[in-house]
Amino acid sequence: MINKLLGIVPNASEHGYLIDHTLEVCHWFMTVLFVGWTAFFLFTIWRFHRSRSPKANYHGVHSKASAHLEFSVVLVEAVLLLGFAIPLWGKRVTQESFPDASKALRVRAIAEQFAWNFHYPGPDGVFGRQKAEFVTGSNAVGIDPNDPAGKDDIVSRNELHLVNHKPTVIDISSKDVIHGLGLQHMRISQDAIPGSSIPAWFRPIVKGQYEIVCSQLCGAGHYAMRSMMIVEDQAEYDAWMKDAIQLQHPELAQPAAAAAPVPAPAPAAQ
């Protein structure tokens, strides 16, 4: 309930409910602290008003109740950190937690001022070699034109297509400055750092179109980093991939079926 009041967008990933639960527990704890400390503050104003305490007390408080309260707050915070946050973080970033590469959809997200380039390996499942020297206006991610593995690669600008209920691994990098890939509905946020390729993974569970934001202020055109994430069925994804291949690599499109041979004319009757 409190997450809705805070305006957190609906979750659309398999692991998102764990993050939402942790956030909710933390916010309820902060709410209790806010109410408790506010009540204590108002009580002290009333209790130690000048009319009630005309003479200053230089000996301080003798009760240890405040110390016990402060220790309890620290203890609860330690439980939230060590019992919830760190184990959840560990489940997301360790190498063992990543899905099997043969069963996952792999995408490379390459940021630039001011757009997102999403690089797919194509039907062969192998990414083409990338080098900065090959980056041009028509080759945004610098795919080596001499590498056979890159002949069928697909690059989608500002549009990320994913398969519903299929694990997805995104390798995030940047061509210029620090950007941030913010997939809020997937509960994923990862900085894109020049010179680094940082993997992140998740499993979408709700079809739909979702907004992608850049979570780092990356320049005067930061607003233009807005992109779309489309979660669709496998058949819809395959159709999109087929259309993308026909558009970007027409030479790889299946040739039209050969026309049926014209039958020879029947011999004239005698």
KOLMIKOL-329648 format. One record per residue: x, y, z of N, C-alpha, C in turn. Coordinates in steps of 0.1 Angstrom, whole numbers, padded with zeros to 4 digits, always signed. Layout:
! KOLMIKOL-329648
XYZXYZXYZ;...
This chain:
! KOLMIKOL-329648
+0008-0012+0000+0000+0000+0000+0009+0013+0000;+0019+0013+0009+0027+0025+0010+0035+0027-0003;+0038+0017-0011+0045+0019-0023+0036+0026-0033;+0023+0023-0033+0014+0030-0042+0013+0045-0039;+0013+0047-0026+0012+0061-0021+0024+0069-0025;+0036+0062-0026+0048+0069-0030+0050+0070-0045;+0040+0064-0053+0041+0066-0067+0050+0056-0074;+0054+0045-0068+0063+0035-0074+0055+0028-0085;+0061+0027-0097+0054+0021-0108+0052+0007-0106;+0042+0001-0112+0039-0014-0110+0051-0022-0115;+0052-0033-0107+0063-0043-0110+0060-0051-0122;+0070-0054-0131+0067-0063-0142+0078-0073-0144;+0086-0076-0133+0097-0086-0134+0095-0096-0123;+0102-0107-0125+0101-0118-0115+0106-0115-0102;+0117-0108-0101+0124-0105-0088+0119-0092-0082;+0111-0085-0089+0107-0071-0085+0100-0071-0071;+0092-0082-0069+0084-0082-0057+0093-0082-0044;+0105-0088-0045+0114-0088-0034+0119-0074-0031;+0122-0067-0042+0127-0053-0040+0115-0045-0034;+0103-0047-0039+0092-0039-0035+0089-0042-0020;+0090-0055-0016+0088-0058-0002+0098-0052+0007;+0111-0052+0003+0121-0045+0011+0119-0030+0012;+0115-0024+0001+0112-0010+0001+0100-0007+0011;+0090-0015+0010+0078-0013+0019+0082-0015+0033;+0090-0025+0037+0094-0026+0051+0102-0014+0055;+0111-0009+0047+0119+0002+0051+0110+0015+0052;+0101+0017+0044+0092+0029+0045+0083+0028+0057;+0078+0016+0060+0070+0015+0072+0078+0018+0084;+0091+0013+0084+0100+0015+0096+0103+0030+0097;+0105+0037+0086+0107+0051+0086+0095+0059+0091;+0083+0054+0087+0071+0060+0091+0069+0059+0106;+0072+0047+0112+0071+0045+0126+0082+0055+0133;+0094+0055+0128+0104+0064+0134+0099+0079+0133;+0094+0083+0122+0089+0097+0121+0078+0100+0131;+0068+0091+0132+0057+0094+0142+0063+0093+0156;+0071+0084+0159+0077+0082+0172+0085+0094+0176;+0095+0098+0168+0103+0109+0172+0096+0123+0172;+0086+0124+0163+0078+0136+0163+0070+0137+0176;+0064+0126+0180+0057+0125+0193+0066+0128+0205;+0078+0123+0204+0088+0125+0215+0092+0140+0215;+0094+0146+0203+0097+0160+0203+0086+0169+0208;+0074+0166+0205+0063+0174+0210+0061+0172+0225;+0064+0160+0230+0063+0157+0244+0073+0166+0252;+0086+0166+0246+0096+0174+0253+0093+0188+0253;+0087+0193+0243+0083+0208+0242+0073+0210+0253;+0063+0201+0255+0053+0203+0265+0059+0201+0279;+0066+0190+0281+0071+0186+0294+0081+0196+0300;+0090+0201+0291+0100+0210+0296+0098+0224+0293;+0086+0228+0291+0082+0242+0289+0087+0250+0301;+0090+0263+0299+0095+0271+0310+0085+0272+0321;+0072+0272+0319+0063+0273+0329+0063+0260+0338;+0068+0249+0333+0068+0237+0341+0082+0235+0347;+0092+0241+0341+0106+0240+0346+0112+0253+0346;+0108+0261+0356+0114+0275+0357+0129+0275+0360;+0134+0265+0366+0148+0264+0370+0155+0254+0361;+0166+0258+0356+0174+0249+0347+0179+0237+0355;+0180+0226+0348+0185+0213+0354+0199+0211+0347;+0209+0211+0355+0223+0209+0349+0228+0195+0351;+0220+0186+0356+0224+0172+0358+0221+0162+0347;+0212+0167+0338+0209+0158+0326+0199+0147+0330;+0195+0139+0320+0186+0128+0322+0193+0116+0328;+0186+0110+0338+0192+0099+0345+0187+0086+0339;+0175+0086+0332+0169+0074+0327+0177+0069+0315;+0178+0056+0313+0185+0050+0301+0175+0046+0290;+0163+0051+0291+0153+0047+0281+0156+0052+0267;+0162+0064+0266+0165+0070+0253+0177+0061+0247;+0186+0057+0255+0197+0049+0250+0192+0035+0245;+0182+0030+0252+0176+0017+0247+0169+0019+0234;+0162+0030+0233+0155+0033+0221+0164+0034+0209;+0175+0042+0211+0184+0044+0200+0191+0031+0196;+0194+0022+0206+0200+0009+0203+0190+0001+0195;+0177+0002+0198+0167-0006+0191+0166-0002+0177;+0167+0011+0174+0167+0017+0161+0179+0012+0153;+0190+0012+0159+0202+0007+0152+0201-0008+0149;+0196-0015+0158+0194-0030+0156+0185-0033+0145;+0173-0026+0144+0164-0028+0133+0170-0025+0120;+0177-0013+0120+0184-0010+0107+0194-0020+0103;+0202-0026+0112+0211-0036+0109+0204-0049+0104;+0193-0052+0109+0185-0064+0105+0181-0061+0090;+0176-0049+0088+0171-0046+0074+0183-0047+0064;+0194-0042+0068+0206-0042+0059+0212-0056+0057;+0214-0063+0068+0221-0076+0068+0211-0087+0064;+0199-0085+0068+0189-0096+0066+0181-0095+0054;+0180-0083+0048+0171-0082+0036+0180-0076+0024;+0186-0065+0026+0192-0058+0015+0204-0065+0009;+0213-0069+0018+0226-0075+0013+0223-0089+0007;+0215-0098+0013+0212-0110+0006+0204-0108-0007;+0195-0099-0008+0189-0096-0021+0198-0091-0031;+0207-0083-0027+0218-0078-0036+0227-0089-0041;+0230-0098-0032+0239-0109-0035+0232-0119-0045;+0219-0120-0044+0212-0129-0054+0211-0123-0068;+0214-0110-0069+0213-0104-0082+0226-0102-0089;+0237-0102-0082+0250-0098-0088+0260-0109-0089;+0259-0119-0082+0269-0130-0082+0268-0137-0095;+0279-0143-0100+0279-0150-0113+0270-0162-0113;+0269-0168-0101+0260-0180-0100+0246-0177-0102;+0242-0164-0099+0228-0161-0100+0223-0158-0114;+0232-0156-0123+0228-0153-0137+0223-0165-0144;+0213-0163-0153+0207-0175-0160+0216-0181-0169;+0213-0193-0173+0220-0201-0183+0221-0193-0196;+0232-0190-0202+0234-0182-0214+0226-0188-0226;+0225-0201-0226+0218-0207-0237+0203-0206-0237;+0198-0202-0225+0184-0201-0224+0179-0186-0222;+0189-0177-0222+0186-0163-0220+0187-0155-0233;+0179-0144-0233+0180-0134-0244+0191-0124-0240;+0201-0123-0249+0213-0114-0246+0212-0102-0255;+0214-0090-0248+0213-0077-0255+0224-0069-0250;+0230-0060-0258+0239-0050-0254+0233-0037-0255;+0233-0029-0244+0228-0016-0244+0240-0006-0244;+0241+0001-0254+0252+0011-0256+0246+0025-0256;+0250+0033-0246+0245+0047-0245+0254+0056-0252;+0248+0067-0256+0255+0078-0262+0247+0091-0260;+0253+0102-0262+0246+0115-0261+0239+0117-0275;+0226+0116-0276+0216+0113-0265+0206+0103-0270;+0210+0090-0269+0202+0079-0273+0207+0066-0267;+0198+0056-0268+0202+0042-0264+0202+0034-0277;+0213+0026-0278+0215+0017-0289+0214+0003-0284;+0205-0005-0288+0203-0019-0283+0208-0029-0294;+0218-0036-0291+0225-0045-0301+0221-0059-0298;+0216-0066-0308+0212-0080-0308+0221-0088-0316;+0224-0101-0312+0233-0109-0320+0228-0115-0333;+0215-0114-0335+0209-0119-0348+0207-0134-0347;+0202-0140-0358+0198-0155-0357+0210-0164-0353;+0222-0160-0356+0233-0169-0353+0237-0169-0338;+0231-0160-0330+0233-0160-0316+0247-0155-0312;+0255-0150-0321+0268-0145-0318+0270-0130-0321;+0275-0123-0311+0277-0108-0313+0289-0106-0323;+0287-0097-0332+0299-0093-0340+0309-0085-0332;+0321-0085-0336+0332-0078-0329+0329-0063-0331;+0332-0056-0320+0330-0041-0320+0343-0034-0318;+0345-0023-0325+0356-0014-0323+0352+0000-0325;+0358+0009-0317+0354+0023-0318+0358+0029-0332;+0368+0024-0338+0372+0029-0351+0361+0027-0362;+0352+0018-0360+0342+0015-0370+0329+0023-0367;+0328+0031-0357+0316+0038-0354+0314+0049-0364;+0302+0049-0370+0298+0059-0380+0284+0063-0378;+0279+0072-0386+0264+0075-0384+0255+0063-0387;+0260+0054-0396+0252+0042-0399+0256+0030-0392;+0266+0031-0384+0271+0020-0376+0274+0025-0362;+0263+0026-0355+0263+0034-0342+0271+0026-0331;+0272+0013-0332+0279+0006-0321+0292+0000-0326;+0297+0004-0338+0310+0000-0343+0312-0014-0346;+0302-0021-0352+0304-0035-0356+0314-0036-0367;+0323-0045-0365+0334-0048-0375+0328-0053-0388;+0329-0046-0399+0322-0051-0412+0329-0063-0417;+0341-0066-0412+0349-0078-0417+0346-0091-0409;+0339-0089-0398+0336-0101-0389+0323-0108-0394;+0324-0120-0398+0312-0127-0403+0301-0128-0392;+0305-0129-0379+0295-0130-0369+0286-0117-0368;+0291-0106-0373+0283-0094-0372+0274-0091-0384;+0274-0100-0394+0267-0098-0407+0252-0098-0404;+0247-0105-0394+0233-0105-0391+0229-0098-0379;+0238-0091-0373+0235-0083-0360+0224-0072-0363;+0216-0070-0353+0206-0060-0353+0208-0049-0343;+0207-0037-0347+0208-0025-0338+0195-0018-0338;+0189-0017-0326+0176-0009-0325+0179+0003-0317;+0175+0014-0322+0177+0027-0316+0165+0031-0307;+0167+0033-0294+0157+0038-0285+0145+0028-0284;+0147+0016-0288+0135+0006-0287+0141-0007-0283;+0138-0012-0271+0143-0025-0266+0132-0035-0266;+0133-0046-0274+0124-0056-0275+0128-0068-0267;+0119-0074-0258+0122-0085-0250+0111-0095-0251;+0114-0108-0247+0104-0119-0248+0098-0121-0234;+0085-0121-0233+0079-0123-0220+0082-0137-0214;+0085-0137-0201+0089-0149-0193+0102-0155-0198;+0110-0148-0205+0123-0153-0209+0134-0145-0202;+0144-0152-0195+0154-0144-0188+0162-0136-0198;+0165-0124-0194+0172-0114-0202+0185-0109-0195;+0196-0109-0203+0209-0104-0198+0213-0093-0207;+0214-0081-0200+0218-0069-0208+0232-0065-0203;+0241-0063-0213+0255-0058-0210+0254-0043-0213;+0257-0035-0203+0255-0021-0204+0268-0013-0205;+0269-0004-0214+0282+0004-0216+0278+0017-0222;+0288+0026-0224+0286+0039-0229+0297+0043-0238;+0294+0051-0248+0304+0056-0258+0310+0069-0254;+0304+0076-0245+0310+0090-0242+0310+0093-0227;+0299+0096-0221+0298+0100-0207+0291+0090-0199;+0290+0092-0186+0282+0082-0177+0267+0084-0180;+0260+0074-0183+0246+0074-0184+0240+0064-0174;+0227+0062-0173+0222+0052-0164+0210+0045-0171;+0210+0032-0172+0199+0025-0178+0188+0022-0167;+0177+0029-0168+0167+0028-0158+0155+0021-0163;+0153+0008-0159+0141+0000-0163+0133-0001-0150;+0125+0010-0148+0118+0011-0135+0109-0001-0133;+0101-0005-0143+0091-0015-0141+0098-0029-0139;+0111-0030-0143+0118-0043-0141+0126-0042-0128;+0126-0031-0121+0134-0029-0109+0149-0030-0112;+0153-0024-0123+0167-0025-0127+0172-0010-0130;+0183-0007-0124+0190+0006-0126+0205+0003-0125;+0212+0006-0136+0226+0004-0137+0233+0015-0145;+0243+0020-0140+0251+0031-0147+0258+0025-0159;+0258+0032-0170+0266+0029-0182+0279+0037-0182;+0290+0030-0180+0303+0037-0178+0312+0035-0190;+0317+0046-0196+0326+0044-0207+0338+0034-0204;+0341+0025-0213+0352+0016-0211+0348+0004-0203;+0336+0003-0198+0332-0009-0190+0319-0015-0196;+0318-0028-0195+0306-0035-0199+0300-0042-0186;+0289-0037-0181+0284-0042-0168+0271-0050-0171;+0270-0063-0167+0258-0071-0170+0248-0069-0159;+0235-0069-0164+0224-0069-0155+0214-0079-0160;+0206-0086-0152+0197-0096-0157+0183-0095-0149;+0173-0099-0156+0159-0100-0150+0151-0109-0159;+0139-0111-0155+0129-0119-0162+0116-0112-0163;+0112-0106-0174+0099-0099-0175+0088-0109-0174;+0077-0105-0167+0065-0114-0165+0052-0108-0169;+0053-0095-0174+0040-0088-0178+0043-0082-0192;+0034-0086-0202+0036-0080-0215+0032-0065-0214;+0037-0057-0223+0034-0043-0224+0045-0034-0229;+0042-0021-0230+0052-0012-0234+0056-0003-0221;+0069-0001-0219+0073+0006-0207+0084+0016-0211;+0084+0026-0203+0094+0037-0206+0107+0034-0200;+0118+0037-0208+0132+0036-0203+0137+0050-0200;+0143+0052-0189+0148+0065-0186+0163+0065-0184;+0170+0076-0186+0184+0077-0183+0185+0082-0168;+0190+0074-0159+0190+0078-0145+0202+0087-0141;+0210+0091-0151+0221+0100-0148+0220+0113-0157;+0222+0124-0151+0222+0137-0159+0234+0137-0168;+0232+0135-0181+0243+0132-0191+0245+0143-0200;+0239+0155-0198+0242+0166-0207+0229+0174-0210;+0230+0184-0219+0219+0193-0222+0208+0186-0228;+0210+0175-0236+0200+0168-0242+0195+0155-0235;+0197+0156-0221+0194+0144-0213+0179+0140-0215;+0170+0149-0217+0156+0146-0219+0154+0137-0231;+0163+0137-0241+0161+0129-0253+0165+0115-0252;+0170+0111-0240+0173+0097-0237+0161+0088-0235;+0150+0093-0235+0137+0086-0233+0136+0075-0244;+0134+0063-0240+0133+0051-0249+0121+0043-0245;+0118+0032-0253+0107+0023-0249+0112+0009-0248;+0106+0002-0239+0109-0012-0237+0096-0020-0241;+0096-0029-0250+0085-0036-0254+0086-0051-0250;+0077-0056-0242+0077-0070-0237+0066-0077-0245;+0070-0087-0253+0060-0094-0261+0062-0109-0261;+0053-0116-0268+0054-0130-0269+0065-0134-0278;+0069-0147-0278+0080-0151-0286+0077-0150-0301;+0065-0153-0305+0061-0151-0319+0062-0137-0323;+0057-0128-0315+0058-0113-0318+0072-0109-0319;+0081-0114-0310+0095-0110-0310+0101-0115-0323;+0098-0128-0327+0104-0134-0339+0100-0126-0351;+0087-0121-0351+0083-0113-0363+0090-0100-0363;+0092-0094-0352+0099-0081-0352+0114-0083-0356;+0120-0094-0352+0134-0097-0356+0135-0099-0371;+0125-0106-0376+0125-0109-0390+0124-0096-0398;+0115-0087-0394+0113-0074-0401+0126-0066-0400;+0133-0066-0388+0145-0059-0386+0156-0064-0395;+0157-0077-0397+0167-0083-0405+0165-0079-0420;+0152-0079-0424+0149-0075-0438+0152-0061-0440;+0150-0052-0430+0153-0038-0431+0168-0035-0431;+0175-0041-0422+0189-0038-0420+0199-0047-0428;+0194-0059-0431+0202-0068-0439+0194-0074-0450;+0189-0067-0460+0181-0072-0470+0187-0084-0478;+0200-0084-0478+0207-0095-0486+0205-0108-0479;+0202-0108-0466+0200-0121-0458+0186-0125-0458;+0176-0117-0463+0162-0121-0463+0160-0133-0472;+0151-0141-0469+0148-0153-0477+0144-0149-0490;+0150-0154-0501+0145-0151-0514+0131-0156-0517;+0125-0149-0526+0111-0153-0529+0111-0167-0535;+0101-0175-0533+0100-0188-0538+0101-0188-0553;+0108-0197-0559+0110-0197-0574+0096-0200-0580;+0094-0193-0591+0081-0195-0598+0080-0209-0603;+0069-0214-0603+0067-0228-0608+0069-0228-0623;+0076-0239-0628+0078-0240-0642+0066-0240-0650;+0066-0233-0662+0055-0233-0671+0054-0246-0678;+0043-0253-0678+0042-0266-0684+0043-0264-0700;+0050-0274-0706+0051-0273-0720+0037-0275-0727;+0036-0268-0738+0023-0268-0745+0020-0283-0750;+0007-0286-0749+0004-0300-0754+0005-0301-0769;+0010-0312-0774+0011-0314-0789-0002-0312-0796;-0001-0306-0808-0014-0304-0816-0020-0317-0820;-0033-0317-0820-0040-0329-0824-0038-0332-0839;-0036-0344-0843-0034-0348-0857-0048-0348-0864;
